[in-house]
Amino acid sequence: MALIHPDEAWRRIAERVRPLAEASVGRREAAGRVLARPLAATVDVPASDVSAMDGYAVTGELQPEEARPVAGTVFAGDRPGFEIPPGAVARIMTGAPVPAAADRVIPVELTDGGRERVTFHKGVPPGEHVRRRGEVLRTGDPLLPAGALLTPGALALLATHGYGEVPIHHVPTVAVMATGDEVVPPEEVPAPGQLRDSNTDFLLAAGATLGLRFDPLGIAPDRVDALRERVGEGLRSHVLLLCGGVSMGEFDFVEGVLADFGCEAVFDAVAIQPGKPVVFATHPGGIVFGLPGNPASVMVSFWLFVRPALRRLLGFADSWWGPALRGTLAAPLPGAGPRDRFLPAAVEAREGEILVTPHAFKGSHDLAAFSLGTALVRVRAGAEPAAAGERCEVLVVAAGGGGL
């Protein structure tokens, strides 16, 4: 296949990745998810006319220093229906139902605070300090739209309306597999020519930042039969992430094995550095990303393409570079050749400005440099080097210390 621009790669992903079907979870387990369908208000808010202040419920205008008898006290939680005799007032607490005859509430600060008889130092206009029934929401009004992020505030709103179960999108199952005869588990001491698998740990941790628990399938050797067995297992998940075996080497078997299982390859090379040999394929049960083997390439291709694809499955309206921010370079930024280049960077919010410090790295094998970054700074293809103080584009990929 031809090398394609990252915009085109994302377009092909986006047209093939849709939110998963609706699922129901308990309200307290729904934080951070996306609402799968709209919900409506189940009660009027407020449920009746209530007082916005501690004070006195009054009928009609009052003259300065006018005194009236107090007929009783209405507390929050009392049933509506307290009646004020003509010429009297009712002492009332914040949130308490306003008596039907009252047309305003005068705060206690404007009175002498009497319990049996009260003197009013000044009056207030009609309707003042009264929260009217349904002024926030009426029963049946739209409450939250489909696609709404279930923030703590949104969940508090759902609690107010009695929603115990919340419709979200199914959480995708994700399988992770490393490949290569040279790759050994992190617990083993590598023999000469071998290296420890860091990609699986990266992907498991990156998935956890999305609230997802990835299933590690281990390491497949460079043999078609062993790879086929592991791929078959992985294809039972909504998403399969493979690391390595997607370049042009003699033992890069991933694309052939995927084809044997009926997977349709959508692209296999993107004009980015690092991360060029990234594969995206589909099959009736889900999607597959074949990521490069070098750790920096895995990280870049995950943050740029895999993460937003997973978020789309969860119902988020995401894209590959849409969440990027404009920042100011705190250190020089090198130029780029014919492909868009992505460097690890530290970001800091200072006095309303995003400061970006690129980390120099030695290549797609330089895990040490990428481990320090909380963001990716983009150098567009053909761009000249940029000096400190110039503007840049940056994608924050991890919560960090700089206030971002």
Long-range contacts (C-beta under 8 A, 24 or more apart in sequence): 1-265, 1-267, 1-268, 1-269, 2-269, 3-269, 3-270, 3-271, 3-276, 4-267, 4-269, 4-270, 4-271, 5-270, 5-271, 6-270, 6-271, 6-272, 6-304, 6-320, 6-321, 6-340, 7-320, 7-321, 8-267, 9-267, 9-270, 9-278, 9-280, 9-305, 9-320, 10-305, 10-308, 10-319, 10-320, 10-321, 12-266, 12-267, 12-280, 13-266, 13-280, 13-305, 13-308, 13-309, 13-320, 14-312, 14-319, 16-266, 16-282, 16-287, 17-287, 17-309, 17-312, 17-313, 18-312, 18-313, 19-169, 19-312, 19-313, 19-314, 19-315, 20-169, 20-170, 20-171, 20-172, 20-238, 20-313, 20-314, 20-315, 21-169, 21-170, 22-167, 22-168, 22-169, 22-170, 23-167, 23-168, 23-169, 23-170, 23-171, 24-165, 24-166, 24-167, 24-168, 25-165, 25-166, 25-168, 26-164, 26-165, 26-166, 27-155, 27-158, 27-159, 27-163, 27-164, 27-165, 27-166, 28-155, 30-150, 30-155, 30-166, 30-168, 31-150, 31-151, 31-152, 31-155, 32-149, 32-150, 32-211, 33-149, 33-150, 33-166, 33-168, 33-169, 33-211, 33-314, 33-315, 34-147, 34-148, 34-149, 34-150, 34-168, 34-169, 34-314, 34-315, 34-316, 35-144, 35-145, 35-146, 35-147, 35-148, 35-149, 35-150, 35-154, 35-166, 35-167, 35-168, 35-315, 36-146, 36-167, 36-168, 36-169, 36-315, 37-146, 37-167, 38-142, 38-143, 38-144, 38-145, 38-146, 39-143, 39-144, 39-158, 39-161, 39-163, 39-167, 40-139, 40-140, 40-141, 40-142, 40-143, 41-137, 41-138, 41-139, 41-140, 41-141, 41-142, 41-143, 41-161, 42-139, 42-161, 42-162, 42-163, 43-137, 43-139, 43-160, 43-161, 43-162, 44-133, 44-134, 44-137, 44-138, 44-139, 45-134, 45-135, 45-136, 45-137, 45-160, 46-131, 46-132, 46-133, 46-134, 46-135, 46-136, 47-133, 48-80, 48-97, 48-98, 48-133, 49-80, 49-97, 49-98, 49-130, 49-131, 49-132, 49-133, 50-76, 50-95, 50-96, 50-97, 50-98, 50-130, 50-131, 51-92, 51-93, 51-94, 51-95, 51-96, 51-98, 51-105, 51-129, 51-130, 51-131, 52-94, 52-105, 52-129, 52-130, 52-131, 53-94, 53-105, 53-107, 53-108, 53-129, 54-92, 54-93, 54-94, 54-107, 54-108, 55-91, 55-92, 55-105, 55-106, 55-107, 55-108, 55-109, 55-110, 55-111, 55-129, 56-89, 56-90, 56-91, 56-92, 56-105, 56-106, 56-108, 56-111, 56-118, 56-120, 57-84, 57-89, 57-90, 57-91, 57-92, 57-98, 57-99, 57-102, 57-104, 57-105, 58-89, 58-102, 58-103, 58-104, 58-105, 58-106, 58-120, 58-123, 59-84, 59-89, 59-101, 59-102, 59-103, 60-103, 61-123, 62-106, 62-120, 62-122, 62-123, 63-123, 64-120, 64-121, 64-122, 64-123, 65-119, 65-120, 65-121, 66-119, 66-120, 67-117, 67-118, 67-119, 67-120, 68-117, 68-118, 68-120, 69-116, 69-117, 70-114, 70-115, 70-116, 70-117, 70-118, 73-115, 74-98, 74-99, 89-118, 91-115, 91-118, 98-130, 102-130, 103-127, 103-130, 104-128, 104-129, 104-130, 105-129, 105-130, 147-315, 147-317, 149-316, 168-315, 169-313, 169-314, 169-315, 171-211, 171-212, 171-314, 172-212, 172-237, 172-238, 172-239, 172-286, 172-310, 172-313, 172-314, 173-215, 173-236, 173-237, 173-238, 173-239, 174-207, 174-212, 174-214, 174-215, 174-237, 174-238, 174-239, 174-240, 174-241, 174-310, 175-214, 175-215, 175-216, 175-217, 175-233, 175-234, 175-236, 175-237, 175-239, 175-240, 175-241, 176-200, 176-203, 176-204, 176-207, 176-214, 176-215, 176-216, 176-217, 176-241, 176-243, 177-216, 177-217, 177-218, 177-219, 177-220, 177-230, 177-231, 177-234, 177-240, 177-241, 177-242, 177-243, 178-218, 178-219, 178-220, 178-242, 178-243, 178-244, 179-219, 179-220, 179-221, 179-222, 179-227, 179-242, 179-243, 179-244, 179-245, 179-254, 179-293, 180-219, 180-221, 180-222, 180-244, 180-245, 180-293, 181-221, 181-222, 181-251, 183-219, 183-244, 183-293, 184-219, 185-218, 185-219, 198-295, 198-367, 199-243, 199-244, 199-291, 199-293, 199-295, 199-298, 200-243, 202-295, 202-298, 202-299, 202-302, 203-241, 203-243, 203-298, 203-302, 206-302, 206-303, 206-307, 207-310, 209-398, 210-307, 210-310, 210-311, 210-314, 212-310, 214-241, 222-251, 222-253, 224-253, 224-256, 224-257, 227-253, 227-254, 227-257, 228-257, 228-260, 228-261, 231-257, 231-258, 231-261, 232-261, 234-288, 235-261, 235-263, 235-283, 235-285, 235-286, 235-288, 236-285, 237-286, 238-285, 238-286, 238-287, 238-313, 239-286, 239-287, 239-288, 239-289, 239-309, 239-310, 239-313, 240-286, 240-287, 240-288, 240-289, 241-288, 241-289, 241-291, 241-302, 241-306, 242-288, 242-289, 242-290, 242-291, 243-291, 243-292, 243-293, 243-298, 244-291, 244-292, 244-293, 245-290, 245-293, 246-277, 246-278, 246-279, 246-290, 246-291, 246-292, 246-293, 247-277, 247-292, 247-293, 248-277, 254-279, 254-290, 255-279, 255-290, 258-288, 258-290, 263-288, 270-301, 270-305, 271-338, 271-339, 271-340, 271-381, 272-300, 272-301, 272-304, 272-339, 272-340, 272-341, 272-342, 273-336, 273-337, 273-339, 273-340, 273-341, 273-342, 274-300, 274-342, 274-363, 274-364, 275-300, 275-301, 275-304, 275-342, 275-364, 276-339, 278-305, 280-305, 292-364, 294-363, 294-364, 294-365, 295-364, 295-365, 295-367, 295-370, 296-344, 296-361, 296-363, 296-364, 296-365, 296-366, 296-367, 296-369, 296-370, 297-364, 299-370, 300-342, 300-376, 303-376, 303-395, 303-397, 304-342, 304-376, 304-395, 307-397, 321-378, 321-393, 321-395, 323-395, 323-396, 324-378, 324-393, 324-394, 324-395, 325-354, 325-393, 325-394, 325-395, 325-396, 326-354, 326-391, 326-392, 326-393, 326-394, 327-353, 327-354, 327-355, 327-356, 327-377, 327-391, 327-392, 327-393, 327-394, 328-353, 328-354, 328-355, 328-356, 328-389, 328-390, 328-391, 328-392, 329-355, 329-356, 329-357, 329-358, 329-386, 329-387, 329-388, 329-389, 329-390, 329-391, 329-392, 330-355, 330-356, 330-357, 330-388, 331-357, 331-358, 331-388, 332-358, 332-385, 332-386, 332-387, 332-388, 333-358, 333-377, 333-379, 333-385, 333-386, 333-390, 333-392, 334-358, 334-379, 334-385, 335-379, 335-382, 335-383, 335-384, 335-385, 335-386, 336-379, 336-380, 336-381, 336-382, 336-383, 337-381, 337-382, 338-381, 338-382, 339-381, 340-378, 340-379, 340-380, 340-381, 341-378, 341-379, 341-381, 342-376, 342-377, 342-378, 342-379, 343-373, 343-376, 343-377, 343-379, 344-369, 344-370, 344-372, 344-373, 344-375, 344-376, 344-377, 345-373, 345-374, 345-375, 345-376, 345-377, 345-394, 346-372, 346-373, 346-374, 346-375, 346-400, 346-402, 347-374, 347-375, 347-394, 347-396, 347-400, 347-402, 347-404, 348-401, 348-402, 348-403, 348-404, 349-402, 349-403, 349-404, 350-402, 350-403, 354-394, 354-404, 355-402, 356-392, 356-394, 373-397, 373-398, 374-398, 374-399, 374-400, 374-402, 374-404, 375-400, 375-404
